[in-house]
């Protein structure tokens, strides 16, 4: 509708996962590297999780486009099935007929197929999307498929893709054997504020006109705040912003316009399930006046500040603890999302993160790579949390 007006060759913020618009954030780049390595090395299980709209499907599509010709692929979307239905779908995806076959026969057919592929030096890969819908029993069935192997190689490589609920299912005591078989484990964290701006500019560029509209700095800030760095939600907001700019015949998108669009869409309630102040007041029987310097707002700002500074630390010479920093960044991302819905549950988590961040400060201070004068900066977490 607005493409011609802004001299764009296509809509920049479509919701359909389009590999042409693929943007490599830090988290997406890491996930792609892990997946590519896992397939090349033939590891047994790979786990990829992320929030709804985080870009899991886009990553899988990009991965499929770049697969080696020696890979034979099967991909399952429908995961609300029985054990026999699951095996039948896997066989059909690999081109094995399951008509009139019982479960035992289908498993025998699958095993014979995998052995044939091994003899031809082919590598069968099974991708199970929306794996969070699989019950513990079905996940155990999937684990049993990984038992199909030769003396020195797995006959079937399995990639589980799903929402964070999948991790909760896998954490059960009955899932220990499957957890131990997961060789590569990665989670798609939301984008940071800086990445959100880069993502928007990238999509405008791919659509054909990077300068079609001008986003002000506060517009980027608010887009990040409302979307929390989730690509799909960024697309939803920006598509409506482009439409609004077209209707108002302007080429400038500012913070006021972002607030208006978020209000029109009832964004927090519609996409995050967070009750508005009025709804909360109605359910509690009393009104709540917004207070400047509200502790909830301050805490969320604090978490955002810590994430930003962790990123700075990670890019510094402080490489020895990179794995710890990555883990903390992921935990902070999850905490930010949970905080906005259940603020009261964050106290213990913040305390735990505070201790781990203090540990980083101590290690960073004692690091031989620190130059004189840099130690004064290492106590930022203590100073922030001590306010």
Secondary structure per residue as TSV (DSSP state, phi and psi in degrees):
chain	resnum	aa	ss	phi	psi
A	1	X	-	360.0	-43.2
A	2	X	-	-104.2	0.0
A	3	X	T	-59.8	-48.4
A	4	X	T	-62.6	-40.2
A	5	X	T	-60.1	-40.3
A	6	X	T	-96.7	9.4
A	7	X	T	57.4	46.8
A	8	X	-	-105.8	144.7
A	9	X	S	-84.8	-16.3
A	10	X	S	-159.4	165.6
A	11	X	-	-69.6	129.2
A	12	X	T	-78.4	-17.0
A	13	X	T	-125.9	44.8
A	14	X	-	-65.9	150.5
A	15	X	S	-85.9	-17.2
A	16	X	S	-68.7	128.4
A	17	X	-	-61.9	111.2
A	18	X	-	-118.4	113.1
A	19	X	G	-56.5	-24.8
A	20	X	G	-64.0	-27.4
A	21	X	G	-95.7	7.0
A	22	X	-	-57.3	126.4
A	23	X	-	-114.3	124.6
A	24	X	-	-88.2	89.1
A	25	X	-	-73.7	173.9
A	26	X	H	-58.5	-44.6
A	27	X	H	-67.5	-40.6
A	28	X	H	-68.3	-38.6
A	29	X	H	-64.3	-42.2
A	30	X	H	-64.3	-43.4
A	31	X	H	-62.2	-44.4
A	32	X	H	-62.7	-40.5
A	33	X	H	-62.8	-44.6
A	34	X	H	-63.5	-45.0
A	35	X	H	-64.4	-44.1
A	36	X	H	-62.5	-43.5
A	37	X	H	-62.9	-45.0
A	38	X	H	-60.7	-41.5
A	39	X	H	-69.8	-42.2
A	40	X	H	-64.1	-38.0
A	41	X	H	-86.6	-8.3
A	42	X	T	68.1	35.7
A	43	X	-	-69.2	158.6
A	44	X	S	-65.6	-74.7
A	45	X	E	-109.4	142.3
A	46	X	E	-126.3	134.9
A	47	X	E	-116.3	125.4
A	48	X	E	-126.9	120.4
A	49	X	E	-126.6	162.9
A	50	X	E	-180.0	158.1
A	51	X	-	-64.7	163.4
A	52	X	T	-57.1	128.0
A	53	X	T	83.3	8.4
A	54	X	S	-76.7	-16.9
A	55	X	S	112.2	18.7
A	56	X	H	-63.1	-45.7
A	57	X	H	-63.9	-39.6
A	58	X	H	-62.6	-41.4
A	59	X	H	-63.8	-44.1
A	60	X	H	-63.4	-41.7
A	61	X	H	-64.0	-40.1
A	62	X	H	-66.1	-39.4
A	63	X	H	-62.6	-44.5
A	64	X	H	-62.2	-39.2
A	65	X	H	-61.1	-29.5
A	66	X	T	-103.7	8.9
A	67	X	-	-63.5	144.7
A	68	X	-	-63.9	143.9
A	69	X	T	-57.3	-21.3
A	70	X	T	-79.5	-2.3
A	71	X	E	-91.7	130.5
A	72	X	E	-105.8	118.2
A	73	X	E	-107.5	140.2
A	74	X	E	-130.2	134.5
A	75	X	E	-130.3	127.6
A	76	X	E	-110.2	129.3
A	77	X	-	-105.9	-42.7
A	78	X	-	-83.8	109.7
A	79	X	-	-111.8	4.7
A	80	X	S	-95.6	72.2
A	81	X	-	-137.6	171.4
A	82	X	-	-86.7	173.3
A	83	X	H	-60.5	-46.5
A	84	X	H	-64.9	-39.3
A	85	X	H	-64.3	-38.1
A	86	X	H	-63.8	-47.0
A	87	X	H	-63.3	-40.7
A	88	X	H	-61.4	-42.9
A	89	X	H	-65.7	-39.5
A	90	X	H	-62.5	-45.7
A	91	X	H	-62.3	-44.3
A	92	X	H	-61.0	-39.0
A	93	X	H	-64.8	-33.3
A	94	X	T	-84.7	0.0
A	95	X	T	85.6	19.1
A	96	X	-	-100.5	123.4
A	97	X	-	-67.7	135.8
A	98	X	-	-117.8	7.6
A	99	X	T	-62.6	125.0
A	100	X	T	69.3	14.8
A	101	X	-	-104.6	139.0
A	102	X	-	-81.4	172.7
A	103	X	H	-61.0	-45.7
A	104	X	H	-61.8	-42.4
A	105	X	H	-65.3	-40.3
A	106	X	H	-65.1	-38.6
A	107	X	H	-66.1	-37.5
A	108	X	H	-66.1	-41.3
A	109	X	H	-62.1	-41.8
A	110	X	H	-63.9	-43.5
A	111	X	H	-61.8	-44.1
A	112	X	H	-61.9	-40.9
A	113	X	H	-62.1	-45.5
A	114	X	H	-64.1	-38.0
A	115	X	H	-65.5	-39.8
A	116	X	H	-61.8	-43.3
A	117	X	H	-64.4	-38.6
A	118	X	H	-62.7	-41.4
A	119	X	H	-63.8	-30.9
A	120	X	T	-91.4	9.3
A	121	X	T	61.0	33.5
A	122	X	-	-96.2	156.5
A	123	X	E	-122.4	99.5
A	124	X	E	-69.7	132.0
A	125	X	E	-126.2	129.8
A	126	X	E	-111.0	120.9
A	127	X	E	-106.3	120.1
A	128	X	E	-107.5	105.4
A	129	X	-	-86.7	159.6
A	130	X	S	53.8	40.2
A	131	X	G	-69.8	-10.9
A	132	X	G	-65.4	-17.3
A	133	X	G	-82.7	-9.7
A	134	X	-	-74.6	133.7
A	135	X	-	-74.4	168.6
A	136	X	H	-58.7	-37.4
A	137	X	H	-64.8	-42.7
A	138	X	H	-70.3	-35.3
A	139	X	H	-63.5	-35.8
A	140	X	H	-66.3	-36.7
A	141	X	H	-62.5	-41.2
A	142	X	H	-63.9	-40.7
A	143	X	H	-59.8	-40.1
A	144	X	H	-62.8	-30.9
A	145	X	H	-63.3	-30.8
A	146	X	T	-72.1	-9.1
A	147	X	T	-75.5	-11.5
A	148	X	-	-74.1	105.6
A	149	X	B	-155.7	163.0
A	150	X	-	-97.3	-171.5
A	151	X	S	-66.8	-26.8
A	152	X	S	-129.0	8.6
A	153	X	S	-156.6	147.6
A	154	X	B	-76.3	136.3
A	155	X	S	-83.1	-22.3
A	156	X	E	-137.7	128.2
A	157	X	E	-102.1	134.7
A	158	X	E	-122.4	129.7
A	159	X	E	-115.2	118.2
A	160	X	E	-96.6	124.2
A	161	X	E	-122.5	128.5
A	162	X	E	-169.4	-179.7
A	163	X	-	-81.5	168.7
A	164	X	T	-55.5	-22.8
A	165	X	H	-60.0	-25.7
A	166	X	H	-61.9	-39.0
A	167	X	H	-64.2	-36.0
A	168	X	H	-64.5	-42.7
A	169	X	H	-62.7	-42.6
A	170	X	H	-69.4	-18.0
A	171	X	T	-78.7	-8.3
A	172	X	S	-64.8	153.0
A	173	X	G	-60.2	-30.4
A	174	X	G	-78.5	-3.8
A	175	X	G	-105.0	12.6
A	176	X	H	-58.9	-44.7
A	177	X	H	-63.5	-39.1
A	178	X	H	-68.4	-43.5
A	179	X	H	-56.8	-40.3
A	180	X	H	-69.1	-18.0
A	181	X	H	-92.0	-8.5
A	182	X	E	-77.4	108.0
A	183	X	E	-84.3	-32.9
A	184	X	E	-128.5	129.3
A	185	X	E	-133.8	114.5
A	186	X	E	-137.4	148.9
A	187	X	E	-126.1	133.5
A	188	X	E	-84.2	101.5
A	189	X	-	-78.5	153.1
A	190	X	-	-61.1	160.9
A	191	X	-	-74.5	154.8
A	192	X	-	-82.0	173.3
A	193	X	H	-58.3	-45.9
A	194	X	H	-64.2	-40.8
A	195	X	H	-67.7	-33.6
A	196	X	H	-61.1	-44.2
A	197	X	H	-64.1	-43.7
A	198	X	H	-63.1	-38.3
A	199	X	H	-62.0	-45.9
A	200	X	H	-63.5	-46.2
A	201	X	H	-63.4	-39.0
A	202	X	H	-61.1	-45.4
A	203	X	H	-67.8	-36.0
A	204	X	H	-64.5	-38.9
A	205	X	H	-65.7	-46.6
A	206	X	H	-64.4	-33.3
A	207	X	H	-72.3	-12.5
A	208	X	T	118.2	-9.0
A	209	X	-	-156.0	93.1
A	210	X	T	-62.2	-28.2
A	211	X	T	-100.5	17.9
A	212	X	S	-57.0	-42.3
A	213	X	S	-137.7	160.9
A	214	X	E	-111.9	120.9
A	215	X	E	-92.2	126.7
A	216	X	-	-76.0	164.5
A	217	X	H	-60.7	-41.8
A	218	X	H	-70.4	-24.2
A	219	X	H	-66.6	-45.5
A	220	X	H	-61.0	-42.2
A	221	X	H	-57.4	-46.7
A	222	X	H	-73.8	-34.6
A	223	X	H	-60.7	-43.6
A	224	X	H	-64.2	-41.5
A	225	X	H	-62.9	-46.3
A	226	X	H	-73.0	-37.2
A	227	X	H	-85.9	-21.2
A	228	X	T	57.2	29.6
A	229	X	T	79.4	11.5
A	230	X	-	-86.6	120.0
A	231	X	H	-52.9	-44.8
A	232	X	H	-62.4	-38.8
A	233	X	H	-73.3	-32.3
A	234	X	H	-61.3	-43.2
A	235	X	H	-62.1	-42.4
A	236	X	H	-61.7	-49.1
A	237	X	H	-61.8	-48.6
A	238	X	H	-68.0	-33.3
A	239	X	H	-63.0	-43.6
A	240	X	H	-68.6	-33.2
A	241	X	H	-65.5	-42.0
A	242	X	H	-63.0	-41.5
A	243	X	H	-64.6	-40.4
A	244	X	H	-66.1	-41.8
A	245	X	H	-62.6	-38.5
A	246	X	H	-63.8	-45.1
A	247	X	H	-65.4	-36.3
A	248	X	H	-89.9	-0.7
A	249	X	T	55.1	49.6
A	250	X	-	-129.1	156.4
A	251	X	S	-115.9	16.8
A	252	X	E	-120.3	125.7
A	253	X	E	-110.6	114.6
A	254	X	-	-114.3	-179.3
A	255	X	H	-60.9	-37.4
A	256	X	H	-61.7	-40.1
A	257	X	H	-67.2	-38.5
A	258	X	H	-62.8	-43.0
A	259	X	H	-63.0	-41.2
A	260	X	H	-62.2	-45.5
A	261	X	H	-65.1	-43.9
A	262	X	H	-61.7	-37.1
A	263	X	H	-69.1	-42.9
A	264	X	H	-61.7	-37.3
A	265	X	T	-84.3	-5.6
A	266	X	T	49.0	53.7
A	267	X	H	-58.4	-49.3
A	268	X	H	-59.9	-42.8
A	269	X	H	-74.7	-41.2
A	270	X	H	-71.9	-41.0
A	271	X	H	-109.0	-15.3
A	272	X	H	-119.8	-9.8
A	273	X	-	71.4	20.3
A	274	X	-	-90.9	125.1
A	275	X	-	-67.6	143.3
A	276	X	-	-74.1	168.8
A	277	X	H	-59.3	-39.6
A	278	X	H	-65.3	-42.0
A	279	X	H	-66.4	-40.6
A	280	X	H	-63.0	-41.3
A	281	X	H	-63.8	-40.4
A	282	X	H	-64.1	-40.4
A	283	X	H	-73.8	-28.4
A	284	X	H	-89.8	-11.7
A	285	X	T	79.8	10.0
A	286	X	S	-148.8	152.1
A	287	X	-	-86.6	150.4
A	288	X	-	-122.2	114.5
A	289	X	-	-81.0	134.7
A	290	X	-	-66.1	137.7
A	291	X	-	-117.2	132.9
A	292	X	T	-62.4	138.0
A	293	X	T	74.5	22.4
A	294	X	-	-49.9	137.3
A	295	X	H	-61.7	-33.7
A	296	X	H	-62.9	-46.6
A	297	X	H	-63.0	-42.3
A	298	X	H	-64.7	-41.2
A	299	X	H	-66.0	-42.6
A	300	X	H	-63.3	-41.5
A	301	X	H	-62.2	-38.6
A	302	X	H	-62.3	-45.2
A	303	X	H	-62.1	-42.4
A	304	X	H	-62.6	-40.8
A	305	X	H	-63.6	-42.9
A	306	X	H	-63.4	-43.3
A	307	X	H	-59.9	-43.8
A	308	X	H	-62.0	-43.0
A	309	X	H	-73.5	-29.2
A	310	X	H	-62.4	-40.1
A	311	X	H	-61.6	-39.5
A	312	X	H	-63.9	-43.9
A	313	X	H	-60.3	-41.7
A	314	X	H	-65.0	-29.5
A	315	X	H	-83.9	-9.3
A	316	X	T	-80.4	-169.4
A	317	X	T	-75.4	1.6
A	318	X	-	-80.9	67.7
A	319	X	-	-89.6	-21.8
A	320	X	T	-62.4	-29.5
A	321	X	T	-109.2	29.3
A	322	X	H	-61.2	-38.9
A	323	X	H	-63.7	-35.6
A	324	X	H	-68.9	-41.0
A	325	X	H	-63.3	-40.9
A	326	X	H	-63.4	-41.0
A	327	X	H	-63.2	-43.3
A	328	X	H	-67.1	-39.2
A	329	X	H	-60.2	-42.8
A	330	X	H	-64.5	-42.2
A	331	X	H	-66.0	-38.3
A	332	X	H	-65.9	-37.3
A	333	X	H	-61.4	-45.7
A	334	X	H	-64.6	-38.4
A	335	X	H	-65.2	-39.3
A	336	X	H	-60.0	-44.4
A	337	X	H	-65.8	-44.9
A	338	X	H	-67.0	-33.4
A	339	X	H	-59.5	-44.0
A	340	X	H	-66.0	-19.3
A	341	X	H	-102.9	-38.4
A	342	X	-	-130.9	72.1
A	343	X	G	-58.7	-36.8
A	344	X	G	-66.0	-16.4
A	345	X	G	-90.9	0.3
A	346	X	H	-87.5	-16.2
A	347	X	H	-54.3	-52.0
A	348	X	H	-66.0	-37.3
A	349	X	H	-65.5	-44.0
A	350	X	H	-61.2	-38.7
A	351	X	H	-61.9	-45.5
A	352	X	H	-63.5	-44.2
A	353	X	H	-66.3	-36.7
A	354	X	H	-58.3	-42.7
A	355	X	H	-64.5	-43.2
A	356	X	H	-67.5	-37.1
A	357	X	H	-68.3	-36.2
A	358	X	H	-61.8	-36.6
A	359	X	H	-63.4	-41.1
A	360	X	H	-60.4	-42.3
A	361	X	H	-58.5	-44.4
A	362	X	H	-65.1	-44.4
A	363	X	H	-65.1	-42.3
A	364	X	H	-62.9	-37.3
A	365	X	H	-66.9	-38.2
A	366	X	H	-87.2	-7.5
A	367	X	-	-60.4	130.8
A	368	X	T	-60.8	-23.0
A	369	X	T	-77.6	-8.9
A	370	X	-	-69.2	135.2
A	371	X	-	-92.6	156.5
A	372	X	T	-54.6	136.6
A	373	X	T	97.3	-19.5
A	374	X	S	-82.4	-21.8
A	375	X	G	-64.3	-25.5
A	376	X	G	-65.7	-24.5
A	377	X	G	-85.8	-18.5
A	378	X	T	-70.9	-14.7
A	379	X	T	-93.3	24.3
A	380	X	H	-63.7	-36.7
A	381	X	H	-65.0	-44.2
A	382	X	H	-61.9	-40.6
A	383	X	H	-67.5	-41.3
A	384	X	H	-66.8	-49.6
A	385	X	H	-70.1	-19.6
A	386	X	T	-83.9	-4.3
A	387	X	-	-68.7	360.0
